[in-house]
Amino acid sequence: MNRHEFKSYTDASGDTVRVVPTTSAFDCGGRCPIHLHVKDNRILRVEGDDAPEPQQLRTCLRCRAFKQYVHHPKRLLYPQKRVGARGEGRFERISWDEAYNLFIRELNHVRDTYGHGAIFLATGGGYLASLHHGGLASTRLLNRYGGYVTHYGNISSEGAVWASLTQYGSVMVGHSREDMLNSKLIILWGWDPARMISGTNTMYHLIRAKENGAKIIAIDPRYHDTAATVADEWIPVYPGTDTALMVAMAHVMIRENLHDKEFLDRYTTGFGAFSDYVLGKEDGIEKTPAWAAEICGVDASVIERLAREYAATKPAALMDCQGPARSAMGEQYNRCASTLCAMTGNVGRPGGSAGGGLMGIPIGHMFRMSAIPPGKNPFELDGPNVKGTLDIRLRVQKRIHINTLWDAMLEGTAGGYPSDIQMMWSMCNNYVNQIGNANKADRALKKLRFIAVNELFMTATARYADLLLPVTSAAERSDFTRPWPSGPYFTAMNKAVEPPGECKSDLEIASELAERLGIDNFNPHTEEEWLKILFDNNPEYTTHIDDYDAFRKNGIHRVELPEPIVAFKEQIEDIENNPFPTPSGKIEILSQRAADLQNPACPPIPSHMPTAEDRFDPMTRDYPLQLLTPHPKNRVHSELYLVEWLREVEEHRVWINSADGHSRGIETGDEVLVYNERGTVRLPAFLTERIMPGVVAIFEGAWYQPDETGVDRGACANTLTRDAYSGGGACVMNTSLVEVKKAE
């Protein structure tokens, strides 16, 4: 099964139980090390990390339920073809030979009839966010086959990536988590790491920071789990108005001379233009706390106090995250946060922060530096104008923003998209569920000629397949994974059990298709050989890990840091010899690259702007409530949805403020309809003071299940969200208006 020998013991019945060190490959921020106790090809139990404090990486309930996920009775075990209407979910079992023949027949037909541009490859994190397996093999296969169309844009992070590359020229904007112990003030802005696991060790160090005397302020429309655990103060703010609050804080600092002029003069460019905007010299509107209070719902006196406290407390960490960045103001939110960090002189300082939303450190992080100039929407430019290799230029011409995928399928070249899609091959994702406007997804997928889906379960997307290909879980293959964003560690995924039924890895499927397509030398190595090759040719691994076999045997390699990692510390200590990787060599509060876009949605300085479906949109007459779609505590997006243990943890329901609920005749537990022009979902109501009036929350990831009337009984949040993106590419999941009424 594996050339690495793992520990074992004898149980009470005298049988041998192997203990396999591994990790999940879910698309969450942890990549927690776990130990699977295995007997007779079954996982008996899941054991968490046993390292001593503070190195221990505590496994959350998702990995604790890994056994129930891997051995779930609803796993897909055999290839199947559709026999009912598309989307109905009726299939019949077929052999792998039949499956491959059907796939190849349709693939060849689409290529020969419509061209390579009609083939769409949909990949993601999903069930296997790892290095070797997942979508990489299918990408290689279709490249060797002659080409295809695919998508760009990280659903969670695109706004934050755009902002960080624009302002800093780097996405490595985070500090290692133990640096929070150096902070005297921590502002959790749109950040709930207790639920979304923004690094496995984040909550541990956040609690230690509080015990160490740090004051913690949570700014969010919800009094979330992290706020309830550690915050000294909760400041509720309307969704999409965070930038107005930040700009007003900047106004207080400028008017009262609280900003760090020396830091700004030495390390930044463009602050003068930002100051003019804040003071109203640009548009005649002074961005005072009173101005912001009307927009964001935070009292002017609170804004003034917050600004003064943040400016005066040294060091202070403003921790902006990606929830507010998944909005029509996404990249502006992160750019404003970074600007406040610079105004207070906290960039590059122990106990401070750089903002930017990503919080990544350059050890173990899954993000890679961009090969395309930051501050632009590169995939929308003409290929020859994009800096990079020929391969990059070709890819640029053949990609579709992820949150416009359904329009691309429905409209094709007539709508300005690169091709007329006829076929989709989908794996490691559940995009019907996880990108905006699920009802439009239903219409788009019913238009295609052929859909093949690699999956573990009959997900919302799998129901639309013409061909279902059952794949292995993380417990049934070996690979490497990396955490995001906090590190500093690397994890190895070691095969623990043999696959159930006739499941195959994505690499096996691609390899067997390649053989039938006559593509030579597609997979010349075993899985173990591939992993060693990938390891040996990855400088990030070889720089930090001396013993490959020990890494695989332990399932984890922890990097011992002599001191906490602080983003841009080298630049702040010696900017002459270590400039920022921007055109100016400084933090660009005014970005000429953004100005060159000449796009009003991407102003050169961080700004607050009105957007579609914000709280002042005329649509509020019909849909007066703003919808939030936070991460759930019992799923990783839509993964793990079927696991009964986790479903018991928290009922899927809509959070609504008691005043909003009572004014609509709604009580906790009532079945309600949440609706807008895009769709309607049905689920129970939860009346609470933990969410501000005018705002409702439905946790993302519940599976889309429309009934015969079109009402989504699964209550997928994305039945209600917009399939659009901001000027910097952020998916706008948290900029949607809805109404709620009691179900009849």
C-alpha positions in Angstrom: 0.0 0.0 0.0 2.8 2.4 0.9 6.5 2.0 1.1 6.7 4.0 4.3 6.3 2.0 7.5 3.9 3.5 10.0 3.3 2.7 13.6 0.9 -0.1 14.6 -0.4 -1.8 17.7 -2.4 -4.9 18.7 -6.0 -4.3 19.8 -8.0 -6.3 22.4 -9.0 -8.9 19.8 -5.3 -9.5 18.9 -5.6 -7.8 15.5 -3.1 -5.3 14.1 -4.2 -1.7 13.9 -2.1 0.6 11.7 -1.8 4.3 12.6 -1.4 6.3 9.5 -0.2 10.0 9.8 -1.9 12.1 7.2 -4.1 15.1 6.6 -7.3 16.0 5.0 -7.3 17.8 1.7 -10.4 19.9 2.2 -10.3 23.4 0.9 -10.1 25.0 4.3 -7.4 27.0 6.0 -6.0 24.2 8.2 -4.6 21.1 6.6 -4.6 19.7 10.1 -2.3 16.7 10.8 -4.3 13.7 11.8 -3.6 10.0 12.6 -6.0 7.4 11.2 -6.3 4.2 13.1 -7.0 1.5 10.4 -8.0 -2.1 10.6 -9.4 -4.3 7.9 -9.4 -1.4 5.4 -11.6 0.7 7.7 -10.8 3.8 9.7 -11.6 3.0 13.3 -11.0 6.4 14.7 -9.3 9.8 14.0 -6.7 11.1 16.4 -5.5 14.7 16.4 -2.0 16.1 16.5 -0.1 15.0 19.6 2.7 17.6 19.5 3.3 19.6 22.7 2.1 23.2 23.1 2.6 25.6 21.4 3.4 23.5 18.3 0.2 21.4 18.6 -2.2 22.0 15.7 -5.7 21.3 17.1 -8.0 19.5 14.8 -11.5 20.9 14.4 -14.8 19.0 14.2 -14.5 18.6 10.5 -11.5 16.4 10.6 -12.8 14.7 13.7 -15.7 13.4 11.4 -13.3 12.3 8.7 -14.1 8.6 9.2 -17.8 9.3 8.6 -17.0 11.2 5.4 -14.6 8.5 4.0 -16.9 5.6 4.8 -20.2 7.3 4.2 -22.9 5.0 2.8 -23.7 7.5 0.0 -20.2 7.5 -1.5 -20.3 7.0 -5.3 -18.7 3.6 -6.0 -19.2 2.9 -9.7 -19.3 4.8 -13.0 -22.8 5.8 -13.9 -24.6 7.4 -16.9 -27.7 9.6 -16.8 -31.0 8.0 -17.5 -33.4 10.7 -16.3 -33.7 14.4 -17.2 -30.6 16.5 -16.6 -30.6 17.7 -13.1 -33.1 15.0 -12.0 -30.3 12.8 -10.5 -31.3 9.5 -12.0 -28.4 7.3 -13.2 -27.6 3.7 -14.0 -24.4 1.8 -13.3 -22.0 1.2 -16.2 -18.5 -0.3 -16.6 -15.3 1.8 -16.7 -14.9 0.8 -20.4 -18.4 2.1 -21.2 -17.6 5.3 -19.3 -14.4 5.9 -21.1 -15.9 5.2 -24.5 -18.8 7.6 -23.8 -16.4 10.3 -22.6 -14.1 10.0 -25.6 -16.9 9.8 -28.1 -18.4 13.1 -26.8 -15.0 14.7 -26.4 -14.0 14.0 -30.0 -17.4 15.0 -31.3 -17.3 18.4 -29.5 -13.8 19.1 -30.7 -14.4 18.0 -34.3 -17.7 19.8 -34.6 -17.2 23.0 -32.5 -13.5 23.2 -31.9 -11.3 23.0 -28.7 -12.9 26.2 -27.3 -16.2 24.3 -26.8 -14.5 22.1 -24.2 -14.7 23.6 -20.7 -12.6 22.3 -17.8 -13.9 23.2 -14.3 -11.5 22.5 -11.4 -11.1 23.8 -7.9 -10.2 22.9 -4.3 -13.2 20.9 -3.3 -12.5 17.3 -2.2 -8.8 17.4 -3.0 -7.0 20.7 -2.6 -3.5 19.2 -2.9 -0.4 19.3 -5.0 -0.3 16.2 -7.1 -3.8 14.9 -7.6 -6.9 16.9 -8.3 -7.3 19.0 -11.5 -3.7 19.0 -12.5 -3.9 15.7 -14.4 -7.0 16.7 -16.4 -5.3 20.0 -17.2 -2.3 18.2 -18.7 -4.6 15.8 -20.5 -6.6 18.5 -22.3 -3.4 20.4 -23.1 -2.0 17.3 -24.8 -5.3 16.8 -26.5 -5.1 20.2 -28.1 -6.7 22.8 -25.8 -9.7 23.9 -23.8 -11.4 26.8 -22.1 -11.3 27.2 -18.3 -11.9 29.8 -15.6 -9.9 32.3 -13.5 -10.6 34.0 -10.2 -10.4 32.7 -6.7 -14.0 32.7 -5.3 -12.7 33.5 -1.8 -9.7 35.6 -2.3 -9.7 37.4 -5.7 -10.4 40.8 -4.2 -7.8 40.4 -1.5 -5.2 39.1 -4.1 -5.9 42.2 -6.3 -5.6 44.6 -3.4 -2.4 43.0 -2.0 -0.7 42.9 -5.4 -1.7 46.5 -6.1 -0.7 48.0 -2.8 2.3 45.8 -1.9 3.2 43.8 -5.0 3.0 40.6 -2.9 0.4 38.3 -1.5 2.6 37.4 1.4 1.1 40.1 3.7 0.7 38.1 6.9 2.5 37.5 10.2 3.0 34.1 11.7 0.2 33.7 14.3 2.4 33.8 17.4 3.2 37.4 16.6 -0.2 38.3 17.9 1.4 37.9 21.4 3.3 41.1 20.6 0.1 43.1 19.9 -1.6 45.4 22.4 -4.7 45.8 20.2 -6.2 43.4 17.7 -9.0 44.4 15.5 -10.9 41.4 14.0 -12.4 43.1 10.9 -14.8 40.7 9.2 -12.8 37.8 10.6 -14.2 34.7 12.4 -11.3 32.3 12.6 -13.2 30.1 15.1 -15.5 29.0 12.2 -13.5 29.4 9.0 -10.1 28.1 10.4 -7.8 30.8 9.1 -4.9 28.7 10.0 -5.2 25.8 12.4 -3.2 27.5 15.2 -5.0 30.9 14.9 -7.5 30.6 17.7 -4.9 29.2 20.0 -2.7 32.2 19.6 -5.6 34.6 19.6 -6.7 33.3 23.0 -3.0 33.5 24.2 -2.9 37.1 23.0 -6.0 38.0 25.0 -4.5 36.3 28.0 -1.4 38.3 27.4 -3.3 41.6 27.8 -4.3 42.5 24.2 -7.6 44.2 23.7 -9.7 42.6 21.0 -12.3 44.4 19.0 -14.6 42.6 16.5 -16.1 44.6 13.6 -18.8 42.6 11.8 -22.5 42.6 11.1 -22.7 39.4 13.3 -21.6 38.8 16.8 -19.7 35.7 15.6 -18.2 32.8 17.4 -14.7 34.4 17.6 -16.2 37.6 19.0 -18.2 35.7 21.6 -15.0 33.9 22.6 -12.4 36.6 22.8 -13.7 40.1 21.9 -13.8 42.9 24.4 -16.1 44.9 22.1 -18.4 44.2 19.1 -19.0 47.0 16.6 -21.7 46.0 14.1 -21.4 47.5 10.6 -23.6 47.1 7.6 -22.3 44.8 4.9 -20.4 46.6 2.1 -19.9 49.8 4.1 -16.6 48.8 5.8 -14.7 51.1 3.5 -16.8 54.1 4.6 -15.9 53.3 8.2 -12.2 53.0 7.4 -12.1 56.2 5.4 -13.8 58.1 8.3 -11.2 56.6 10.7 -8.5 58.0 8.3 -10.3 61.4 8.5 -10.0 61.5 12.3 -6.3 60.6 12.1 -5.6 63.3 9.6 -7.6 66.0 11.2 -6.1 65.3 14.6 -2.6 64.6 13.4 -2.6 61.1 14.7 -1.1 59.5 11.5 2.5 58.5 11.3 3.8 61.1 8.8 7.4 59.9 8.9 6.4 56.3 8.1 4.1 57.5 5.2 6.8 59.8 3.8 9.5 57.1 3.8 7.6 54.0 2.9 4.5 54.9 0.9 3.6 56.8 -2.2 0.3 58.6 -3.0 -0.9 59.4 0.5 -1.4 63.0 -0.5 -4.0 62.0 -3.0 -5.8 59.7 -0.5 -5.7 62.6 2.1 -7.3 64.9 -0.5 -10.1 62.4 -1.1 -10.7 61.9 2.6 -10.8 65.6 3.3 -13.2 66.2 0.4 -10.8 68.2 -1.8 -11.4 65.8 -4.7 -15.3 65.6 -4.7 -16.4 68.2 -2.2 -17.5 65.6 0.3 -15.6 65.5 3.5 -15.5 61.9 4.8 -16.2 62.7 8.4 -17.4 60.2 11.0 -20.9 61.8 10.7 -20.8 61.1 6.9 -19.7 57.5 7.5 -22.3 56.9 10.3 -25.1 57.5 7.8 -23.6 54.9 5.5 -22.3 52.2 7.8 -24.6 52.4 10.9 -21.7 53.0 13.4 -22.2 56.1 15.6 -19.8 58.9 14.8 -18.5 58.9 18.4 -17.6 55.2 18.1 -15.7 55.9 14.9 -13.8 58.7 16.5 -12.9 56.6 19.5 -11.9 53.6 17.4 -9.7 55.7 15.2 -7.9 57.4 18.1 -7.4 54.1 20.0 -6.0 52.3 16.9 -3.7 55.2 16.1 -2.5 55.6 19.7 -2.0 51.9 20.6 1.4 50.6 19.6 1.7 48.0 18.2 -1.8 47.2 16.9 -2.9 44.5 14.4 -5.8 45.3 12.1 -6.8 41.8 10.8 -9.0 42.2 7.8 -10.2 39.0 6.2 -11.9 37.8 3.1 -15.6 37.9 4.1 -16.1 41.6 3.3 -13.7 41.1 0.4 -16.3 38.8 -1.2 -18.4 41.8 -2.1 -18.8 44.5 -4.6 -16.4 46.6 -2.5 -14.0 43.7 -2.1 -10.6 45.0 -3.1 -11.4 48.5 -1.8 -12.0 47.0 1.6 -8.6 45.4 1.7 -6.8 48.4 0.2 -8.4 50.7 2.8 -7.3 48.3 5.5 -3.8 48.3 4.2 -3.8 52.1 4.1 -4.9 52.3 7.7 -2.1 49.9 8.6 0.4 52.3 6.9 -1.1 55.4 8.5 -0.5 54.0 11.9 3.0 52.7 11.1 2.1 49.1 11.8 3.3 47.6 8.6 6.5 45.6 9.0 6.4 45.9 12.8 6.2 43.0 15.3 2.7 43.0 16.8 1.4 45.0 13.9 -0.1 44.0 10.5 -0.1 44.9 6.9 -3.8 44.2 6.1 -4.5 42.9 2.6 -6.8 40.2 3.7 -4.8 37.1 2.9 -2.7 36.9 6.0 -0.3 34.5 4.3 3.3 33.8 5.3 5.9 32.6 2.8 6.5 29.1 4.5 4.0 26.4 3.7 1.5 28.7 2.1 -0.6 27.4 -0.9 -0.6 30.8 -2.8 2.0 31.4 -5.4 3.3 34.7 -6.6 1.6 36.0 -9.7 3.4 35.8 -13.1 1.2 38.6 -14.4 1.5 42.2 -13.4 -0.6 43.0 -10.3 -3.1 45.8 -10.2 -4.8 44.6 -13.4 -7.5 42.2 -14.5 -5.0 40.3 -16.6 -7.3 37.7 -18.0 -9.4 40.4 -19.6 -6.6 42.0 -21.5 -5.5 41.1 -25.0 -3.1 38.2 -24.8 -0.1 39.8 -26.5 -0.2 42.7 -24.0 0.3 40.5 -21.0 3.8 40.2 -19.7 4.8 36.6 -19.5 5.5 33.4 -21.5 3.6 32.4 -24.6 1.8 29.9 -22.5 0.5 32.6 -20.2 -0.6 34.7 -23.2 -2.6 31.8 -24.7 -4.2 31.0 -21.3 -5.2 34.6 -20.9 -7.2 34.5 -24.1 -9.1 31.4 -23.0 -10.4 32.1 -19.5 -13.7 33.1 -18.0 -14.2 34.8 -14.6 -15.5 32.1 -12.3 -18.6 34.1 -11.2 -19.7 34.7 -14.8 -19.5 31.0 -15.8 -23.2 30.6 -16.3 -23.5 33.6 -18.6 -20.6 32.3 -20.6 -22.4 29.0 -21.1 -25.8 30.7 -21.9 -24.4 33.5 -24.1 -21.1 32.3 -25.6 -19.4 34.4 -28.2 -22.6 36.5 -28.8 -22.2 37.7 -25.2 -18.5 38.5 -25.6 -17.2 35.3 -24.1 -14.2 33.5 -25.7 -16.2 30.5 -27.1 -19.5 28.7 -27.3 -19.2 26.0 -24.6 -20.7 22.6 -25.5 -19.1 20.3 -22.9 -18.0 20.6 -19.3 -15.6 18.3 -17.4 -15.9 19.0 -13.7 -13.8 17.8 -10.7 -12.8 19.0 -7.2 -15.6 21.5 -7.1 -19.4 21.8 -6.7 -19.9 25.0 -8.7 -23.6 24.7 -9.0 -23.6 25.3 -5.3 -20.6 27.5 -4.7 -20.7 30.3 -7.3 -23.4 32.9 -7.6 -27.0 32.4 -8.9 -27.7 28.6 -8.7 -30.9 28.9 -10.7 -29.0 30.4 -13.6 -26.6 27.4 -13.2 -29.6 25.1 -13.7 -30.5 26.8 -16.9 -26.9 27.0 -18.2 -26.0 23.3 -17.6 -29.3 22.1 -19.2 -28.1 23.9 -22.3 -24.8 22.0 -22.7 -24.4 18.9 -24.9 -22.4 16.8 -22.4 -21.2 17.0 -18.8 -18.8 14.7 -17.1 -18.2 15.0 -13.3 -15.6 13.4 -11.1 -17.1 13.1 -7.6 -17.3 11.3 -4.3 -21.0 12.1 -3.7 -24.1 13.0 -5.6 -23.6 16.7 -5.1 -25.7 19.5 -6.6 -23.3 19.6 -9.6 -23.1 15.8 -10.0 -26.9 15.7 -10.5 -26.4 17.5 -13.8 -23.9 15.1 -15.2 -24.3 12.8 -18.2 -21.4 10.8 -16.9 -20.4 10.3 -13.3 -16.9 9.1 -12.5 -16.3 8.0 -8.8 -13.1 9.2 -7.3 -11.0 8.4 -4.3 -10.9 10.4 -1.1 -7.8 11.9 0.6 -7.6 8.7 2.7 -7.2 6.6 -0.4 -4.3 8.2 -2.1 -1.0 9.9 -1.2 -0.1 13.6 -1.9 1.3 16.8 -0.4 -0.9 19.6 1.0 -0.1 23.0 2.4 -2.0 25.2 4.8 -3.4 28.6 4.2 -2.7 31.0 5.3 -0.7 30.6 8.5 1.8 27.8 8.3 4.7 27.4 9.0 4.5 23.7 8.3 4.1 21.2 5.5 1.8 18.2 5.5 2.0 14.8 3.7 -1.2 12.9 2.8 -0.5 9.2 3.2 -2.8 6.6 1.8 -4.5 4.8 4.6 -7.1 2.5 3.0 -7.9 1.0 -0.4 -10.6 2.7 -2.4 -14.2 1.4 -2.1 -16.0 -0.1 -5.0 -14.4 0.9 -8.3 -13.3 4.4 -7.3 -10.2 5.7 -9.1 -8.0 8.8 -8.5 -8.4 11.8 -10.8 -4.9 11.0 -12.1 -5.8 7.4 -12.8 -8.9 8.5 -14.7 -6.9 11.0 -16.8 -4.1 8.5 -17.4 -6.5 5.8 -18.7 -8.3 8.4 -20.9 -4.9 9.4 -22.3 -4.0 5.9 -23.1 -7.3 5.4 -25.0 -6.8 8.8 -26.8 -3.3 7.7 -28.0 -1.4 10.2 -25.9 1.9 8.7 -25.2 4.0 8.8 -22.0 1.3 10.7 -20.1 1.9 8.9 -16.7 5.3 7.2 -16.8 5.7 7.0 -13.0 4.0 5.5 -10.0 2.3 7.7 -7.4 5.3 7.3 -5.1 7.8 8.2 -7.9 5.7 11.3 -8.8 5.7 12.5 -5.3 9.4 12.2 -4.9 9.9 14.0 -8.2 7.6 16.8 -7.2 9.3 17.1 -3.8 12.8 17.2 -5.3 11.9 19.8 -7.9 10.1 22.1 -5.4 12.6 24.5 -3.8 10.0 25.4 -1.1 10.1 21.8 0.1 13.8 21.2 -0.3 14.8 24.4 1.4 12.9 23.5 4.6 12.8 19.7 4.7 16.0 17.7 4.8 14.6 14.2 5.2 11.9 13.3 2.7 11.3 9.8 4.3 10.9 11.3 7.8 8.5 13.9 6.4 6.3 11.2 4.8 6.5 9.0 7.9 5.5 11.8 10.3 2.9 13.3 7.9 4.1 16.8 8.8 7.2 18.9 8.9 7.1 21.9 11.2 9.5 24.8 10.5 11.0 26.1 13.7 11.1 29.9 13.5 13.8 31.8 15.4 11.3 34.7 15.7 7.8 35.3 14.4 7.5 36.1 10.7 6.5 39.7 10.1 5.4 40.7 6.6 7.7 43.4 5.0 10.0 43.5 8.0 13.0 43.6 5.6 11.5 46.5 3.6 10.8 48.6 6.8 14.3 47.9 8.2 16.1 48.8 5.0 13.9 50.0 2.1 16.9 51.2 0.1 18.2 47.7 -0.3 14.9 45.9 0.1 12.3 47.9 -1.8 8.7 46.7 -2.0 8.0 44.7 -5.2 5.9 47.5 -6.7 6.9 49.9 -9.6 7.7 52.6 -7.1 9.4 50.3 -4.6 7.0 51.6 -2.0 3.6 50.8 -0.6 1.3 52.3 -3.3 -1.6 54.0 -1.7 -2.1 55.6 -5.1 -1.5 52.9 -7.8 -0.6 54.1 -11.3 -1.3 50.6 -12.5 -4.9 50.9 -11.3 -5.2 54.4 -12.7 -4.1 53.1 -16.1 -7.1 50.8 -16.2 -9.3 53.9 -16.5 -12.0 51.9 -14.8 -14.3 53.8 -12.3 -14.7 50.6 -10.4 -11.0 50.4 -9.8 -9.9 53.9 -8.6 -6.2 54.6 -8.1 -6.7 55.2 -4.4 -8.7 53.2 -1.9 -12.3 54.6 -1.9 -15.8 54.0 -0.8 -18.3 53.9 -3.7 -22.0 53.0 -4.1 -22.6 49.6 -5.8 -25.5 47.6 -7.1 -27.5 45.9 -4.3 -25.9 47.9 -1.5 -28.2 49.2 1.3 -29.1 52.3 -0.7 -30.0 50.6 -3.9 -33.6 51.4 -5.0 -34.2 47.6 -4.9 -34.4 47.8 -1.1 -38.1 48.8 -1.6 -38.8 45.2 -2.5 -35.8 43.5 -0.9 -34.9 45.5 2.2 -32.5 43.0 3.9 -28.8 42.5 3.2 -27.6 38.9 2.9 -24.4 37.5 4.4 -23.1 34.1 3.4 -20.5 33.2 6.1 -18.5 30.0 6.4 -20.3 27.2 8.4 -18.7 25.5 11.3 -19.8 22.0 10.2 -18.8 21.9 6.6 -15.9 23.0 4.3 -18.0 25.0 1.9 -20.3 22.2 0.5 -18.0 19.4 1.4 -19.0 17.2 4.3 -22.7 18.2 3.9 -23.9 14.6 4.1 -22.1 13.7 7.3 -24.7 13.2 10.0 -22.4 13.9 12.9 -21.8 17.4 11.5 -25.4 18.1 10.5 -26.3 17.6 14.2 -23.8 20.3 15.3 -25.8 23.2 13.8 -29.1 23.3 12.1 -29.1 25.1 8.7 -31.2 28.2 9.2 -31.4 31.9 8.5 -30.1 34.3 11.1 -32.4 37.3 11.4 -32.6 40.0 14.0 -35.5 39.7 16.4 -36.9 43.1 15.4 -36.9 42.1 11.7 -38.4 38.7 12.5 -41.2 40.0 14.8 -42.1 42.8 12.3 -42.8 40.0 9.8 -44.6 37.7 12.2 -41.7 35.3 12.4 -40.5 33.4 15.5 -37.5 31.1 15.9 -38.2 27.7 14.3 -40.7 29.0 11.8 -40.2 27.9 8.3 -39.6 31.0 6.1 -38.9 31.9 2.5 -35.9 34.0 1.8 -36.2 35.4 -1.8 -35.2 37.9 -4.4 -35.4 38.1 -8.2 -32.9 35.3 -8.6 -34.6 32.6 -6.5 -36.3 31.5 -3.3 -35.0 29.2 -0.5 -36.9 27.6 2.4 -35.4 27.0 5.8 -36.1 27.6 9.5 -35.6 31.0 11.1 -33.3 31.8 14.0 -34.1 35.1 15.7 -31.2 36.6 17.5 -29.5 39.8 18.7 -26.2 38.4 17.3 -26.9 40.0 13.9 -27.7 43.6 13.3 -31.1 44.8 12.1 -31.4 44.9 8.3 -29.1 42.0 7.8 -29.7 38.2 7.5 -27.2 35.4 7.3 -27.4 32.0 5.6 -24.2 29.9 5.9 -22.9 28.9 2.6 -22.5 25.3 1.4 -25.9 23.7 1.9 -26.8 21.7 -1.2 -29.1 23.2 -3.9 -32.3 21.2 -4.0 -35.0 22.9 -6.0 -38.5 21.4 -5.8 -41.1 21.2 -8.6 -42.1 24.9 -7.9 -38.5 26.1 -8.0 -38.2 26.7 -4.3 -34.7 25.6 -3.1 -35.5 23.2 -0.2 -31.8 22.7 0.5 -31.5 26.5 1.0 -28.2 27.0 -0.8 -27.2 30.6 -0.1 -26.0 31.0 -3.7 -29.6 30.5 -5.0 -29.9 34.2 -3.8 -26.4 35.6 -4.6 -25.3 37.6 -7.6 -23.2 36.1 -10.4 -21.1 39.2 -10.9 -17.7 40.5 -9.8 -16.1 43.7 -8.7 -13.7 45.9 -10.6 -10.8 43.9 -9.1 -12.4 40.5 -9.7 -13.9 39.8 -6.3 -16.9 37.5 -6.4 -19.8 39.6 -4.9 -21.5 36.9 -2.8 -21.9 39.3 0.2 -23.6 42.0 -1.9 -27.1 40.7 -2.3 -30.5 42.0 -1.3 -33.4 39.7 -0.1 -36.7 39.7 1.7 -38.0 37.1 4.2 -41.5 36.0 4.8 -43.2 33.2 6.8 -43.8 30.1 4.7 -47.4 29.1 4.2 
